[in-house]
Amino acid sequence: MSLAHNWQVIRAALKADKERRRGSLRSREVDFLPAALEVIERPVSPTARVTTWVLLIGLLITCAWLVLGRVDVVVPASGKIVPTGNIKIVQSPGSGVVHAIYVRDGDVVAKGQAVAVVEAMKMQNELTAQVGGTVSAIHVEEKKNVEAGAKLVSLT
């Protein structure tokens, strides 16, 4: 088979296609054809082709974004900040109910300042800081029972 022979076959196929198109039926005539011929003669709607191209382009854009894009990873979690320095703890002298807490996280406490009040056997014991520092954690809530030696407030 030579190149000239292939060229003749291609020209003959194009000529046959051109002849077929010239003899194509009008759209009104297609409606009266049998079902099998109507499917062959009716032109295909371009909507499916356009939809396919739009979906493919969207897929390519998505793949490019997945490869090239950067996303910050943020994970919400509950936790507790624990200081690593010298920690002083204000403890309950006995079991009772926490009547009041005078400090909040981050407050600066001076030596001898009242930190909390614990009510035991109908007596209110005011607990003071033995050293100055910053409140790093409050371990109890007001109106809650505490045992003897329970941690109330941590100071750094």
Secondary structure as the mmCIF struct_conf table of DSSP 4:
data_model
#
loop_
_struct_conf.conf_type_id
_struct_conf.id
_struct_conf.beg_label_comp_id
_struct_conf.beg_label_asym_id
_struct_conf.beg_label_seq_id
_struct_conf.end_label_comp_id
_struct_conf.end_label_asym_id
_struct_conf.end_label_seq_id
HELX_RH_AL_P HELX_RH_AL_P1 LEU A 3 ARG A 22
TURN_TY1_P TURN_TY1_P1 GLY A 23 GLY A 23
HELX_LH_PP_P HELX_LH_PP_P1 SER A 24 ARG A 26
HELX_RH_AL_P HELX_RH_AL_P2 SER A 27 VAL A 30
TURN_TY1_P TURN_TY1_P2 ASP A 31 PHE A 32
BEND BEND1 LEU A 33 LEU A 33
HELX_RH_AL_P HELX_RH_AL_P3 ALA A 35 GLU A 41
BEND BEND2 ARG A 42 ARG A 42
HELX_LH_PP_P HELX_LH_PP_P2 PRO A 43 SER A 45
HELX_RH_AL_P HELX_RH_AL_P4 PRO A 46 LEU A 68
BEND BEND3 GLY A 85 GLY A 85
STRN STRN1 LYS A 88 GLN A 91
BEND BEND4 PRO A 93 SER A 95
STRN STRN2 GLY A 96 ILE A 101
TURN_TY1_P TURN_TY1_P3 ASP A 105 GLY A 106
STRN STRN3 VAL A 108 VAL A 109
TURN_TY1_P TURN_TY1_P4 LYS A 111 GLY A 112
STRN STRN4 ALA A 114 ALA A 120
TURN_TY1_P TURN_TY1_P5 MET A 121 LYS A 122
STRN STRN5 MET A 123 THR A 128
BEND BEND5 GLN A 130 VAL A 131
STRN STRN6 GLY A 133 ILE A 138
TURN_TY1_P TURN_TY1_P6 GLU A 142 LYS A 143
STRN STRN7 ASN A 145 VAL A 146
TURN_TY1_P TURN_TY1_P7 ALA A 148 GLY A 149
STRN STRN8 LYS A 151 LEU A 155
#
